[in-house]
Amino acid sequence: MPTEVNAGLATLSDQLILATVLLYVFAMIGYALDLGFGRARGTGRTVAAEAGARAGVAARAAGAVQTLDRPSDGGTREEDASEGAAAASGGDRPAGGSPPAWAARAATVAVALSVLGWAAHLGALVTRGLAVGRWPWGNMYEFVVAICFAAVTAFLVMQARQPVRFLGAFVSLAAALGLGFAVRYLHVQAGPVVPALNSYWIAIHVTAAICASGLFILAGVAGVLYLLRGEGPSRLPSRAELDQVAHRAIVIAFPIWTFAVIAGALWADKAWGRYWGWDPKEVWSFIAWIAYAAYLHARATAGWRGRAAVIVQLVAFGCLLFNLVGVNIFLSGLHSYAQVP
């Protein structure tokens, strides 16, 4: 491993991170405009138009009932009743239910900005690694940057397979805040890692943990939205769909996290001569594993759905976040080489 750092590439990496933050912020604005003024989920109309149509249907249905209660001079009760039924079925929907054209353009621009931000994010990781000649997740700054990259990657891949654009504003916000936190409080100059991290296991154990964490973040965002969503008309999808998105992400992430824990034990045996030593990082990794296992077990055997399952999932997500960040900042142990400034 080279002992000298390529200062030019290290500086370029830092600049690309700043560009990534800006791109994610602008993407978040585009997603927010699409969410606020675009089409309602599965209806092809704006949510405002949907709510107005529902109010109009209720008023017309009430008028139909009143018409049935009194004779009509120019028609029959059957004709009035059929008109009320047609109104209640939505046959007389108000015009202007289509979303504004700029809302659709905002969504397209938001996706494009997300892809550009992802490319800049990838460039920041690659140039950081090339600058020091190693895998670019050897300290807390690099680790948080990589986790944010994994979260955005998970969102873009899922968006390519199913319509989850409604998550875009929140994932972009989480990534921008995570990168901002890393730059402001965790940034260290590019340099070599401590001898304990100078191993091929960093490419196996840490990479698996990063990939799983990105998917867990996606599930956590969906879980928070589930709790925030009301029962009435909303620009968010149904709670059932949010629950399904979170569950699918966890089903993929959990075996990857399991592999990361096992790989960490194997690395510990090679580095310290034992598989398990009750180090805070080891303990909290296992706690997070147990919490997510409890979530999956409850859904598979007890048939937990809805709010109870989401709460368990968010408790597990809290354990994961503390393990990823809190342990290295607040606790001391064999994993305290994270170079937190």
JOLIN-V529970 format. One record per residue. N is the residue number from 1. OMEGA is omega as a letter, one per 40 degrees, with the letter a starting at -180 (999 if undefined). NEAR is the number of other C-alpha atoms within 12 Angstrom. D_CENTER is the distance of its C-alpha to the mean C-alpha in whole Angstrom. Layout:
BEGIN
n:N omega:OMEGA near:NEAR d_center:D_CENTER
n:N omega:OMEGA near:NEAR d_center:D_CENTER
END
This chain:
BEGIN
n:1 omega:a near:18 d_center:35
n:2 omega:i near:15 d_center:37
n:3 omega:a near:13 d_center:37
n:4 omega:a near:17 d_center:37
n:5 omega:i near:23 d_center:34
n:6 omega:a near:22 d_center:34
n:7 omega:a near:19 d_center:33
n:8 omega:i near:17 d_center:33
n:9 omega:i near:26 d_center:30
n:10 omega:i near:30 d_center:28
n:11 omega:i near:23 d_center:29
n:12 omega:i near:25 d_center:27
n:13 omega:i near:34 d_center:24
n:14 omega:i near:36 d_center:24
n:15 omega:i near:22 d_center:25
n:16 omega:i near:30 d_center:22
n:17 omega:i near:43 d_center:19
n:18 omega:i near:28 d_center:21
n:19 omega:i near:28 d_center:20
n:20 omega:i near:40 d_center:17
n:21 omega:a near:38 d_center:16
n:22 omega:i near:28 d_center:18
n:23 omega:i near:32 d_center:17
n:24 omega:i near:43 d_center:13
n:25 omega:i near:32 d_center:15
n:26 omega:i near:30 d_center:17
n:27 omega:i near:39 d_center:14
n:28 omega:i near:38 d_center:12
n:29 omega:i near:30 d_center:16
n:30 omega:i near:35 d_center:16
n:31 omega:i near:36 d_center:13
n:32 omega:i near:31 d_center:15
n:33 omega:i near:30 d_center:18
n:34 omega:a near:36 d_center:17
n:35 omega:a near:33 d_center:15
n:36 omega:a near:28 d_center:18
n:37 omega:a near:31 d_center:21
n:38 omega:a near:37 d_center:20
n:39 omega:i near:32 d_center:21
n:40 omega:a near:28 d_center:20
n:41 omega:i near:26 d_center:18
n:42 omega:a near:17 d_center:21
n:43 omega:a near:21 d_center:24
n:44 omega:i near:16 d_center:25
n:45 omega:i near:25 d_center:25
n:46 omega:i near:33 d_center:24
n:47 omega:i near:30 d_center:23
n:48 omega:i near:27 d_center:26
n:49 omega:i near:29 d_center:28
n:50 omega:i near:31 d_center:27
n:51 omega:i near:22 d_center:28
n:52 omega:i near:21 d_center:31
n:53 omega:i near:29 d_center:32
n:54 omega:i near:24 d_center:32
n:55 omega:i near:20 d_center:34
n:56 omega:i near:23 d_center:36
n:57 omega:a near:27 d_center:37
n:58 omega:a near:20 d_center:37
n:59 omega:a near:17 d_center:40
n:60 omega:i near:28 d_center:42
n:61 omega:i near:27 d_center:42
n:62 omega:i near:21 d_center:43
n:63 omega:i near:21 d_center:46
n:64 omega:i near:26 d_center:47
n:65 omega:i near:23 d_center:47
n:66 omega:i near:17 d_center:50
n:67 omega:i near:24 d_center:51
n:68 omega:a near:22 d_center:52
n:69 omega:i near:15 d_center:54
n:70 omega:a near:15 d_center:56
n:71 omega:i near:15 d_center:59
n:72 omega:a near:16 d_center:58
n:73 omega:a near:9 d_center:61
n:74 omega:a near:9 d_center:59
n:75 omega:a near:15 d_center:57
n:76 omega:i near:16 d_center:57
n:77 omega:a near:20 d_center:55
n:78 omega:i near:17 d_center:53
n:79 omega:i near:17 d_center:52
n:80 omega:a near:27 d_center:51
n:81 omega:i near:25 d_center:49
n:82 omega:i near:21 d_center:47
n:83 omega:i near:26 d_center:46
n:84 omega:i near:28 d_center:44
n:85 omega:i near:23 d_center:43
n:86 omega:i near:18 d_center:42
n:87 omega:a near:27 d_center:40
n:88 omega:i near:25 d_center:38
n:89 omega:i near:18 d_center:37
n:90 omega:a near:22 d_center:36
n:91 omega:a near:18 d_center:38
n:92 omega:a near:18 d_center:39
n:93 omega:a near:23 d_center:36
n:94 omega:i near:21 d_center:36
n:95 omega:i near:15 d_center:35
n:96 omega:a near:17 d_center:33
n:97 omega:a near:23 d_center:30
n:98 omega:i near:23 d_center:28
n:99 omega:i near:28 d_center:25
n:100 omega:a near:21 d_center:27
n:101 omega:a near:18 d_center:27
n:102 omega:i near:19 d_center:25
n:103 omega:i near:25 d_center:22
n:104 omega:i near:25 d_center:22
n:105 omega:i near:19 d_center:22
n:106 omega:i near:29 d_center:20
n:107 omega:i near:34 d_center:17
n:108 omega:i near:23 d_center:19
n:109 omega:a near:27 d_center:19
n:110 omega:i near:35 d_center:15
n:111 omega:i near:37 d_center:15
n:112 omega:i near:23 d_center:18
n:113 omega:i near:33 d_center:16
n:114 omega:i near:44 d_center:13
n:115 omega:i near:29 d_center:15
n:116 omega:i near:27 d_center:18
n:117 omega:i near:37 d_center:15
n:118 omega:i near:38 d_center:14
n:119 omega:i near:25 d_center:18
n:120 omega:i near:30 d_center:19
n:121 omega:i near:42 d_center:16
n:122 omega:i near:28 d_center:18
n:123 omega:i near:30 d_center:21
n:124 omega:i near:35 d_center:21
n:125 omega:a near:41 d_center:20
n:126 omega:a near:29 d_center:23
n:127 omega:i near:31 d_center:25
n:128 omega:i near:41 d_center:25
n:129 omega:i near:32 d_center:26
n:130 omega:a near:28 d_center:29
n:131 omega:a near:31 d_center:30
n:132 omega:i near:30 d_center:30
n:133 omega:a near:26 d_center:31
n:134 omega:i near:31 d_center:28
n:135 omega:a near:33 d_center:25
n:136 omega:i near:38 d_center:22
n:137 omega:a near:40 d_center:21
n:138 omega:i near:42 d_center:24
n:139 omega:a near:37 d_center:23
n:140 omega:i near:39 d_center:20
n:141 omega:a near:38 d_center:20
n:142 omega:a near:44 d_center:19
n:143 omega:i near:39 d_center:17
n:144 omega:i near:44 d_center:15
n:145 omega:a near:48 d_center:15
n:146 omega:i near:42 d_center:14
n:147 omega:i near:41 d_center:11
n:148 omega:i near:44 d_center:10
n:149 omega:i near:47 d_center:11
n:150 omega:i near:36 d_center:10
n:151 omega:i near:42 d_center:6
n:152 omega:i near:51 d_center:7
n:153 omega:i near:34 d_center:10
n:154 omega:i near:39 d_center:8
n:155 omega:a near:41 d_center:6
n:156 omega:i near:34 d_center:10
n:157 omega:i near:24 d_center:12
n:158 omega:i near:26 d_center:10
n:159 omega:i near:22 d_center:11
n:160 omega:a near:14 d_center:14
n:161 omega:i near:12 d_center:15
n:162 omega:a near:16 d_center:14
n:163 omega:i near:19 d_center:14
n:164 omega:a near:33 d_center:10
n:165 omega:i near:42 d_center:11
n:166 omega:i near:42 d_center:10
n:167 omega:a near:45 d_center:6
n:168 omega:a near:47 d_center:8
n:169 omega:a near:38 d_center:9
n:170 omega:i near:35 d_center:7
n:171 omega:i near:43 d_center:4
n:172 omega:i near:46 d_center:8
n:173 omega:i near:33 d_center:9
n:174 omega:a near:33 d_center:8
n:175 omega:i near:43 d_center:9
n:176 omega:i near:40 d_center:12
n:177 omega:i near:25 d_center:13
n:178 omega:i near:37 d_center:12
n:179 omega:i near:41 d_center:14
n:180 omega:i near:27 d_center:17
n:181 omega:a near:23 d_center:17
n:182 omega:a near:30 d_center:18
n:183 omega:a near:29 d_center:20
n:184 omega:a near:18 d_center:22
n:185 omega:a near:19 d_center:22
n:186 omega:a near:25 d_center:22
n:187 omega:i near:27 d_center:23
n:188 omega:i near:26 d_center:26
n:189 omega:i near:27 d_center:29
n:190 omega:a near:37 d_center:28
n:191 omega:a near:30 d_center:31
n:192 omega:i near:29 d_center:32
n:193 omega:i near:30 d_center:30
n:194 omega:a near:19 d_center:32
n:195 omega:a near:13 d_center:34
n:196 omega:a near:22 d_center:32
n:197 omega:a near:31 d_center:29
n:198 omega:a near:21 d_center:31
n:199 omega:i near:22 d_center:31
n:200 omega:i near:21 d_center:29
n:201 omega:i near:27 d_center:27
n:202 omega:i near:31 d_center:25
n:203 omega:a near:23 d_center:24
n:204 omega:a near:26 d_center:24
n:205 omega:a near:30 d_center:22
n:206 omega:i near:37 d_center:20
n:207 omega:i near:31 d_center:18
n:208 omega:i near:32 d_center:18
n:209 omega:i near:39 d_center:16
n:210 omega:a near:40 d_center:14
n:211 omega:i near:37 d_center:13
n:212 omega:a near:42 d_center:12
n:213 omega:i near:50 d_center:10
n:214 omega:i near:45 d_center:8
n:215 omega:i near:42 d_center:7
n:216 omega:i near:48 d_center:8
n:217 omega:i near:45 d_center:5
n:218 omega:i near:52 d_center:3
n:219 omega:i near:46 d_center:6
n:220 omega:i near:41 d_center:6
n:221 omega:i near:40 d_center:5
n:222 omega:i near:43 d_center:7
n:223 omega:i near:40 d_center:9
n:224 omega:i near:30 d_center:10
n:225 omega:i near:33 d_center:10
n:226 omega:a near:34 d_center:12
n:227 omega:a near:25 d_center:15
n:228 omega:a near:20 d_center:15
n:229 omega:i near:22 d_center:16
n:230 omega:a near:14 d_center:20
n:231 omega:a near:14 d_center:22
n:232 omega:i near:15 d_center:23
n:233 omega:a near:23 d_center:23
n:234 omega:i near:29 d_center:19
n:235 omega:i near:34 d_center:17
n:236 omega:i near:38 d_center:14
n:237 omega:a near:32 d_center:15
n:238 omega:i near:27 d_center:17
n:239 omega:i near:30 d_center:16
n:240 omega:i near:23 d_center:17
n:241 omega:i near:27 d_center:14
n:242 omega:i near:35 d_center:11
n:243 omega:i near:35 d_center:13
n:244 omega:i near:26 d_center:13
n:245 omega:i near:39 d_center:10
n:246 omega:a near:44 d_center:9
n:247 omega:i near:38 d_center:12
n:248 omega:i near:25 d_center:12
n:249 omega:a near:35 d_center:9
n:250 omega:i near:43 d_center:12
n:251 omega:i near:26 d_center:15
n:252 omega:a near:27 d_center:14
n:253 omega:a near:35 d_center:13
n:254 omega:i near:40 d_center:16
n:255 omega:i near:24 d_center:19
n:256 omega:i near:28 d_center:17
n:257 omega:i near:37 d_center:17
n:258 omega:i near:29 d_center:20
n:259 omega:i near:26 d_center:22
n:260 omega:i near:31 d_center:20
n:261 omega:i near:34 d_center:22
n:262 omega:i near:26 d_center:25
n:263 omega:i near:28 d_center:25
n:264 omega:i near:38 d_center:25
n:265 omega:i near:30 d_center:28
n:266 omega:i near:22 d_center:30
n:267 omega:i near:28 d_center:30
n:268 omega:i near:28 d_center:31
n:269 omega:i near:17 d_center:34
n:270 omega:a near:18 d_center:35
n:271 omega:a near:22 d_center:34
n:272 omega:i near:18 d_center:36
n:273 omega:i near:12 d_center:37
n:274 omega:a near:15 d_center:36
n:275 omega:a near:19 d_center:33
n:276 omega:a near:25 d_center:32
n:277 omega:i near:18 d_center:33
n:278 omega:i near:19 d_center:31
n:279 omega:a near:25 d_center:29
n:280 omega:i near:26 d_center:26
n:281 omega:i near:36 d_center:24
n:282 omega:a near:30 d_center:25
n:283 omega:a near:27 d_center:25
n:284 omega:i near:29 d_center:22
n:285 omega:i near:40 d_center:20
n:286 omega:i near:29 d_center:22
n:287 omega:i near:27 d_center:22
n:288 omega:i near:35 d_center:18
n:289 omega:i near:38 d_center:19
n:290 omega:a near:26 d_center:21
n:291 omega:i near:29 d_center:19
n:292 omega:i near:42 d_center:17
n:293 omega:i near:29 d_center:20
n:294 omega:i near:27 d_center:21
n:295 omega:a near:34 d_center:18
n:296 omega:i near:31 d_center:19
n:297 omega:a near:23 d_center:22
n:298 omega:i near:23 d_center:22
n:299 omega:a near:26 d_center:21
n:300 omega:a near:15 d_center:23
n:301 omega:a near:12 d_center:26
n:302 omega:i near:13 d_center:26
n:303 omega:i near:13 d_center:24
n:304 omega:i near:21 d_center:22
n:305 omega:i near:27 d_center:20
n:306 omega:a near:25 d_center:18
n:307 omega:a near:23 d_center:18
n:308 omega:i near:21 d_center:20
n:309 omega:a near:34 d_center:17
n:310 omega:i near:39 d_center:14
n:311 omega:i near:29 d_center:16
n:312 omega:i near:32 d_center:17
n:313 omega:a near:46 d_center:14
n:314 omega:i near:35 d_center:13
n:315 omega:i near:27 d_center:16
n:316 omega:i near:35 d_center:15
n:317 omega:i near:41 d_center:12
n:318 omega:i near:30 d_center:14
n:319 omega:i near:30 d_center:17
n:320 omega:a near:38 d_center:14
n:321 omega:i near:29 d_center:14
n:322 omega:i near:24 d_center:17
n:323 omega:a near:30 d_center:18
n:324 omega:a near:38 d_center:16
n:325 omega:a near:35 d_center:17
n:326 omega:a near:24 d_center:20
n:327 omega:a near:28 d_center:22
n:328 omega:a near:31 d_center:23
n:329 omega:a near:26 d_center:24
n:330 omega:a near:17 d_center:25
n:331 omega:i near:22 d_center:27
n:332 omega:a near:17 d_center:30
n:333 omega:a near:18 d_center:30
n:334 omega:i near:23 d_center:30
n:335 omega:a near:35 d_center:27
n:336 omega:i near:25 d_center:28
n:337 omega:a near:23 d_center:28
n:338 omega:i near:33 d_center:25
n:339 omega:i near:25 d_center:27
n:340 omega:a near:29 d_center:25
n:341 omega:999 near:18 d_center:28
END
